[in-house]
Amino acid sequence: ELLAPEGPLASFAGCPIRYVIRATNTYGFVLNRLYSPIFLRDGADRWIEMQLLKRPLLKATTPSWVSTLLEAELAALERLDIPCFGTHTDSCDLLTDTGAVQPNLFTLSALEQTRLHLSLFDEEDCDCQANLIRAIFLSFPSVAPHATEESPVAAESLDEASILPSEELLTVAQKLARDLIDSSLRHGSGAMTWIGFHYDQVIEGYHLRPLGFDLYGGTCGIALFLAALAWLTGETTYRNCALAALKPLGEQVCKSASFPIEERFSEMSIGGAAGLGSCLYALTHIGLWLDRPDFIQMATQLALLITPERVQADRLLDVVGGAAGALLSLLALYQVTANEEILQRAMLCGRYLLKQRVETESGARAWHNRDGIALTGFSHGAAGIAYALLQLFAVTHHQEFLNAACEGIDYERSVFVPEVGNWPDFREFKEAGSYMTSWCHGATGIGLARLGGLNVLDTPEVRCEIEVALETTLACGLPSVDNLCCGNFGRIEFLLASAQHLGRPDLLERAQMYASILVRRASQEGDFHLLANLPRQANNPGLYQGRAGIGYELLRLAFPERLPSLLLWEKQSFHRFPQEELRRCSPNDVK
């Protein structure tokens, strides 16, 4: 019906449409720069600044017509306009906003492409498109407030809940894995990827985009969950899908030498959750679980991209995007390879963190974020950075790392608020006196950082802070959001890790009880609640704020002694690949 000569598509013939060459905000960024007085005094300076648009073209061979479009862009910016390009639905020509024509730029017109795609359409494609449309509507701000109206489960109402057996937790994790596999997008090469929600601070809302490679919300995080499930169950489906999820990363690492690997990953930070460090951490564990030494070799290649120049350029410093996270990931790889060069890169990150300390009002030195604020907490603050330095000291026994970690902890101790049993959230957009109780910010993450550092720093003060953090976390109950980073499963990980490190079976029971309640709630409500300010139906695939993270934590609860804590960047406690085996492996072996 759609393809019939007189069908609905026929009425679109000859309609003008816009062709988007660059994101409009890119043009807006350049225009805002051009308004600066420094570029209004001298035409030469102004012209040089406009050449920003040419920068992406320097790394690749471009066809001749690109220069024509570039000149049209520059002419529009000179008029202080946003460049606009268009065509007609039944035309293959491109029109500039001045009326100039670039003939036959397109192989097929937009209408021809639409008809071609529809002719290949099937039920699976239709379902995929419908799901994307639903997801886009769910991301609208007008929908978001409804997500906060759920009533959290209060702490005092949790004691009578029954605990699900490990087999049921495994079953739920497997269902989450199947949902991830079913919602994936397949490439002709056999690779898998996903579309996920991405929070944009500029628009203060979510939009959909293909996942990157990182651990936090990218394909490495999903692959890690699937690989853990494959290792625990022996099922080849999960193994094959984990490998398929890693295939795009493997292809990027192994591209032709004519496009240097440094440039291929130049846009990534070095961090342990959202940067290069996160990829090498994931590859290290997947290599162990799936017995793939080629992945360890690939992780080593990525580790060597954490160069002095990239470390010096780091302004994040934290575990998520900065040097502290890179350090933790490098230590995990070092334990497997015993490669001294990897340890040297970790020490490079550690020494850089020492140099970046600033004195705070308490007199103790800590670390400023890019807004010049000394944050508390695990994800972006002093707790996470101090924890990383403690782990570096545990390996190197260099006193400077221990001293810096202790001083960072002293800073956090100086701002602790006993009446609240928590540490303030100093982020710029938060009101004064704001507190969170989650892994990323607040008592849960700070308690977990102190807990993870007990192997180095075990004092009465640290033990007291852990107990306070546990009390505050338990008093929090089970609010509506369930994810690892900001939600209930991050709090569950703190309880589980505390049970393991402190020998507290009561905390293991509480963690299992909480998880059981959340599994039942998800069954009743239709799903887990993954993202704050979005409804439960918003299906996010990633690790820290998505299905993969909840699935992994359920596996941790079902097999507490077999999987490491990802939120502590723990290292898997079994075999090391011999150096000669790693040397025999080529990254081109990645399939």
ZAMARGU-4260 file (C-alpha; in steps of 0.2 Angstrom, whole numbers, plus 5000, padded with zeros to 4 digits):
<rodrens>
0) 5000/5000/5000 | 5014/5012/5004 | 5023/5008/4988 | 5008/5009/4977 | 5009/5023/4963
5) 4995/5033/4971 | 4999/5028/4989 | 5004/5039/5003 | 5022/5042/4998 | 5017/5049/4981
10) 5011/5065/4989 | 5029/5068/4995 | 5036/5070/4977 | 5044/5086/4974 | 5044/5092/4992
15) 5059/5103/4998 | 5069/5095/5012 | 5084/5099/5022 | 5100/5090/5021 | 5110/5091/5037
20) 5129/5091/5034 | 5134/5096/5052 | 5125/5097/5068 | 5117/5115/5070 | 5125/5117/5087
25) 5142/5116/5078 | 5138/5131/5068 | 5131/5139/5083 | 5148/5136/5092 | 5158/5144/5078
30) 5146/5159/5077 | 5147/5162/5096 | 5166/5162/5094 | 5165/5175/5080 | 5155/5187/5091
35) 5170/5188/5103 | 5178/5205/5101 | 5195/5197/5098 | 5188/5191/5081 | 5179/5207/5077
40) 5195/5218/5076 | 5204/5210/5062 | 5197/5201/5047 | 5212/5189/5046 | 5210/5183/5064
45) 5191/5180/5060 | 5195/5170/5044 | 5207/5159/5053 | 5195/5156/5067 | 5182/5150/5054
50) 5194/5137/5048 | 5188/5127/5063 | 5176/5119/5051 | 5190/5112/5040 | 5199/5103/5055
55) 5189/5086/5053 | 5193/5086/5035 | 5212/5086/5038 | 5213/5067/5043 | 5205/5060/5027
60) 5205/5061/5009 | 5189/5071/5003 | 5181/5072/4986 | 5181/5089/4977 | 5163/5093/4980
65) 5167/5095/4999 | 5176/5111/4996 | 5161/5118/4987 | 5150/5115/5002 | 5164/5121/5014
70) 5164/5138/5004 | 5145/5139/5006 | 5146/5136/5025 | 5160/5150/5027 | 5149/5162/5016
75) 5134/5159/5027 | 5144/5161/5043 | 5151/5178/5036 | 5133/5183/5035 | 5131/5177/5053
80) 5119/5164/5047 | 5117/5146/5051 | 5122/5137/5034 | 5107/5128/5027 | 5108/5114/5013
85) 5093/5106/5005 | 5086/5096/4990 | 5069/5090/4984 | 5063/5073/4988 | 5064/5067/4970
90) 5080/5075/4966 | 5099/5070/4967 | 5105/5088/4967 | 5111/5097/4983 | 5106/5116/4984
95) 5115/5129/4995 | 5106/5143/5004 | 5111/5154/4990 | 5103/5144/4976 | 5119/5136/4970
100) 5118/5118/4964 | 5129/5103/4967 | 5122/5091/4953 | 5120/5073/4956 | 5128/5072/4973
105) 5116/5058/4979 | 5116/5041/4970 | 5097/5040/4974 | 5084/5053/4978 | 5077/5053/4996
110) 5060/5046/4989 | 5069/5032/4979 | 5079/5028/4995 | 5063/5027/5005 | 5055/5016/4992
115) 5070/5005/4992 | 5070/5003/5011 | 5052/5000/5012 | 5053/4986/4999 | 5066/4977/5010
120) 5056/4980/5026 | 5049/4965/5037 | 5041/4963/5053 | 5057/4963/5063 | 5062/4980/5055
125) 5045/4987/5059 | 5046/4982/5077 | 5064/4989/5078 | 5058/5006/5071 | 5042/5006/5082
130) 5053/5003/5097 | 5064/5018/5092 | 5049/5029/5090 | 5043/5024/5107 | 5060/5027/5115
135) 5061/5045/5107 | 5044/5049/5114 | 5049/5042/5131 | 5064/5054/5131 | 5054/5070/5130
140) 5054/5081/5145 | 5035/5081/5145 | 5035/5063/5149 | 5050/5063/5162 | 5041/5070/5177
145) 5030/5055/5179 | 5045/5044/5182 | 5048/5052/5199 | 5030/5049/5206 | 5033/5031/5211
150) 5033/5028/5230 | 5050/5021/5236 | 5050/5006/5247 | 5053/5013/5264 | 5068/5005/5275
155) 5056/4999/5289 | 5045/4989/5277 | 5059/4978/5270 | 5062/4966/5284 | 5048/4953/5280
160) 5052/4951/5262 | 5057/4933/5257 | 5074/4930/5248 | 5074/4923/5230 | 5085/4908/5228
165) 5101/4910/5217 | 5093/4900/5203 | 5080/4913/5201 | 5092/4927/5201 | 5102/4919/5188
170) 5085/4916/5178 | 5082/4935/5179 | 5100/4939/5173 | 5097/4927/5158 | 5081/4936/5154
175) 5090/4953/5154 | 5103/4945/5143 | 5090/4939/5131 | 5082/4956/5130 | 5099/4964/5126
180) 5102/4951/5113 | 5085/4954/5105 | 5086/4973/5106 | 5103/4973/5097 | 5107/4980/5080
185) 5116/4968/5069 | 5130/4973/5056 | 5133/4963/5041 | 5150/4958/5048 | 5142/4950/5063
190) 5145/4964/5075 | 5132/4969/5087 | 5128/4986/5094 | 5113/4995/5103 | 5104/5012/5103
195) 5104/5020/5121 | 5099/5035/5130 | 5112/5049/5132 | 5110/5063/5144 | 5114/5080/5136
200) 5119/5093/5149 | 5116/5107/5136 | 5098/5103/5133 | 5096/5095/5150 | 5087/5080/5143
205) 5090/5063/5135 | 5092/5059/5117 | 5095/5042/5108 | 5112/5038/5100 | 5122/5022/5095
210) 5133/5016/5110 | 5151/5020/5110 | 5165/5007/5116 | 5166/5012/5134 | 5161/5002/5150
215) 5149/5015/5158 | 5136/5015/5144 | 5144/5007/5129 | 5147/4990/5121 | 5161/4985/5132
220) 5150/4985/5147 | 5137/4974/5139 | 5150/4962/5132 | 5157/4961/5150 | 5140/4956/5157
225) 5137/4943/5143 | 5155/4936/5145 | 5152/4934/5164 | 5136/4925/5160 | 5144/4914/5147
230) 5158/4909/5159 | 5146/4905/5173 | 5134/4895/5163 | 5144/4888/5148 | 5131/4894/5136
235) 5139/4897/5119 | 5125/4910/5114 | 5131/4922/5127 | 5149/4919/5122 | 5146/4923/5104
240) 5136/4938/5108 | 5149/4945/5119 | 5162/4943/5105 | 5150/4951/5093 | 5148/4966/5104
245) 5167/4968/5105 | 5169/4966/5086 | 5168/4985/5082 | 5181/4989/5095 | 5192/4975/5089
250) 5190/4981/5071 | 5195/4999/5077 | 5211/4993/5086 | 5216/4982/5071 | 5213/4995/5057
255) 5226/4998/5044 | 5242/5006/5050 | 5239/5021/5038 | 5226/5027/5051 | 5237/5027/5067
260) 5229/5019/5082 | 5232/5035/5092 | 5221/5045/5081 | 5207/5032/5081 | 5205/5034/5100
265) 5210/5052/5101 | 5192/5057/5106 | 5191/5046/5121 | 5196/5051/5139 | 5208/5039/5148
270) 5196/5035/5162 | 5191/5019/5170 | 5172/5020/5167 | 5170/5031/5151 | 5187/5031/5143
275) 5202/5020/5137 | 5204/5013/5154 | 5187/5006/5154 | 5190/4997/5138 | 5206/4988/5143
280) 5198/4984/5160 | 5183/4975/5151 | 5195/4967/5138 | 5206/4960/5153 | 5191/4951/5161
285) 5183/4945/5145 | 5200/4938/5140 | 5201/4928/5156 | 5183/4922/5157 | 5182/4917/5138
290) 5200/4911/5138 | 5205/4923/5124 | 5223/4929/5127 | 5221/4940/5111 | 5210/4951/5121
295) 5223/4953/5134 | 5235/4958/5120 | 5222/4971/5114 | 5220/4978/5131 | 5239/4980/5132
300) 5238/4990/5115 | 5225/5001/5122 | 5235/5003/5139 | 5250/5009/5129 | 5239/5023/5122
305) 5239/5031/5140 | 5254/5041/5136 | 5262/5055/5146 | 5255/5067/5134 | 5237/5060/5136
310) 5239/5060/5155 | 5245/5078/5156 | 5230/5083/5145 | 5218/5075/5158 | 5207/5088/5167
315) 5195/5076/5174 | 5206/5066/5186 | 5192/5055/5193 | 5189/5037/5191 | 5175/5039/5178
320) 5184/5049/5165 | 5201/5053/5172 | 5218/5047/5178 | 5212/5038/5194 | 5201/5027/5183
325) 5215/5024/5171 | 5226/5019/5185 | 5214/5006/5192 | 5211/4998/5175 | 5230/4997/5172
330) 5232/4989/5189 | 5220/4975/5184 | 5229/4972/5168 | 5246/4972/5176 | 5240/4958/5188
335) 5236/4947/5173 | 5251/4951/5162 | 5265/4956/5175 | 5270/4968/5161 | 5281/4982/5170
340) 5277/4994/5156 | 5259/4993/5161 | 5264/4997/5179 | 5274/5012/5174 | 5259/5019/5165
345) 5249/5017/5181 | 5263/5026/5191 | 5263/5039/5178 | 5244/5042/5182 | 5247/5042/5201
350) 5261/5055/5200 | 5250/5066/5189 | 5237/5065/5202 | 5249/5070/5216 | 5254/5086/5206
355) 5236/5091/5203 | 5231/5092/5222 | 5226/5109/5228 | 5224/5115/5246 | 5206/5116/5253
360) 5199/5126/5267 | 5203/5112/5279 | 5221/5113/5274 | 5221/5096/5267 | 5225/5094/5249
365) 5212/5087/5237 | 5207/5088/5218 | 5197/5101/5209 | 5185/5096/5195 | 5184/5107/5179
370) 5173/5119/5188 | 5186/5122/5202 | 5176/5112/5215 | 5184/5099/5227 | 5170/5086/5225
375) 5167/5072/5237 | 5162/5054/5232 | 5167/5040/5222 | 5163/5044/5204 | 5171/5061/5202
380) 5177/5065/5219 | 5191/5063/5232 | 5185/5046/5238 | 5187/5037/5221 | 5204/5046/5218
385) 5210/5041/5235 | 5205/5023/5233 | 5215/5022/5217 | 5230/5029/5225 | 5228/5016/5239
390) 5228/5002/5227 | 5243/5009/5218 | 5252/5010/5235 | 5247/4992/5238 | 5257/4987/5222
395) 5272/4999/5222 | 5274/5002/5241 | 5278/5020/5236 | 5274/5031/5252 | 5269/5046/5242
400) 5254/5038/5235 | 5248/5032/5253 | 5251/5050/5260 | 5241/5058/5246 | 5227/5046/5248
405) 5226/5049/5267 | 5226/5068/5264 | 5211/5066/5251 | 5202/5056/5264 | 5206/5069/5277
410) 5198/5082/5266 | 5182/5072/5264 | 5182/5069/5283 | 5183/5088/5286 | 5166/5091/5277
415) 5156/5076/5284 | 5140/5081/5292 | 5136/5070/5307 | 5118/5075/5309 | 5115/5068/5291
420) 5127/5054/5292 | 5133/5059/5274 | 5145/5069/5264 | 5139/5085/5254 | 5137/5084/5236
425) 5146/5100/5230 | 5142/5099/5211 | 5139/5116/5204 | 5121/5113/5199 | 5116/5106/5216
430) 5108/5117/5230 | 5118/5120/5245 | 5115/5106/5258 | 5112/5093/5245 | 5116/5075/5248
435) 5115/5058/5238 | 5116/5040/5244 | 5122/5031/5229 | 5138/5024/5222 | 5142/5040/5212
440) 5139/5053/5225 | 5137/5052/5244 | 5138/5039/5258 | 5136/5023/5248 | 5151/5026/5236
445) 5162/5034/5250 | 5159/5019/5261 | 5163/5007/5246 | 5179/5017/5243 | 5184/5015/5261
450) 5179/4997/5261 | 5190/4993/5246 | 5205/5002/5254 | 5205/4992/5270 | 5219/4981/5262
455) 5230/4996/5264 | 5222/5008/5276 | 5213/5000/5291 | 5210/5012/5305 | 5197/5015/5318
460) 5192/5031/5309 | 5190/5022/5292 | 5180/5008/5301 | 5168/5021/5308 | 5165/5029/5292
465) 5161/5012/5284 | 5148/5009/5298 | 5141/5026/5296 | 5139/5024/5277 | 5131/5007/5280
470) 5118/5015/5292 | 5114/5029/5279 | 5113/5017/5265 | 5101/5005/5274 | 5091/5020/5280
475) 5088/5025/5262 | 5077/5010/5258 | 5074/5007/5240 | 5069/5022/5230 | 5062/5021/5212
480) 5078/5021/5202 | 5087/5004/5201 | 5103/5006/5191 | 5121/5003/5197 | 5127/5021/5196
485) 5114/5031/5205 | 5102/5018/5210 | 5097/5003/5221 | 5109/4990/5213 | 5124/5001/5217
490) 5118/5001/5236 | 5116/4983/5235 | 5134/4981/5229 | 5140/4991/5244 | 5130/4979/5255
495) 5137/4964/5246 | 5155/4970/5246 | 5153/4974/5265 | 5147/4957/5268 | 5163/4950/5259
500) 5176/4962/5267 | 5169/4963/5284 | 5163/4945/5286 | 5145/4951/5289 | 5132/4937/5283
505) 5118/4949/5289 | 5123/4961/5275 | 5123/4948/5262 | 5106/4943/5267 | 5100/4961/5266
510) 5108/4963/5249 | 5099/4947/5243 | 5083/4953/5251 | 5084/4970/5242 | 5087/4962/5226
515) 5072/4950/5228 | 5061/4965/5231 | 5067/4974/5216 | 5065/4959/5205 | 5047/4957/5211
520) 5044/4975/5209 | 5050/4975/5191 | 5039/4960/5188 | 5024/4969/5194 | 5028/4986/5186
525) 5034/4979/5170 | 5052/4982/5171 | 5067/4989/5181 | 5067/5008/5182 | 5084/5012/5174
530) 5085/5031/5172 | 5080/5045/5184 | 5066/5057/5177 | 5062/5044/5163 | 5048/5031/5165
535) 5051/5013/5168 | 5048/5009/5149 | 5064/5018/5145 | 5075/5003/5140 | 5093/5008/5142
540) 5106/4994/5138 | 5122/4999/5146 | 5131/4994/5162 | 5131/5008/5174 | 5114/5015/5170
545) 5106/5000/5161 | 5100/4982/5160 | 5118/4975/5158 | 5123/4982/5175 | 5108/4975/5184
550) 5111/4958/5176 | 5129/4958/5182 | 5124/4963/5199 | 5111/4948/5200 | 5125/4937/5195
555) 5136/4944/5209 | 5122/4940/5221 | 5120/4922/5214 | 5138/4919/5214 | 5146/4931/5226
560) 5163/4923/5227 | 5166/4920/5208 | 5164/4938/5201 | 5174/4954/5205 | 5165/4970/5210
565) 5165/4981/5195 | 5162/4997/5205 | 5178/4994/5214 | 5188/4989/5198 | 5192/4973/5207
570) 5203/4961/5198 | 5198/4943/5194 | 5207/4931/5206 | 5212/4917/5194 | 5225/4913/5181
575) 5238/4924/5173 | 5242/4922/5155 | 5261/4918/5152 | 5270/4931/5143 | 5276/4920/5129
580) 5257/4916/5125 | 5253/4934/5124 | 5268/4937/5113 | 5261/4923/5101 | 5244/4932/5100
585) 5241/4945/5087 | 5227/4958/5088 | 5222/4953/5071 | 5217/4936/5079 | 5201/4945/5086
590) 5186/4939/5078
</rodrens>
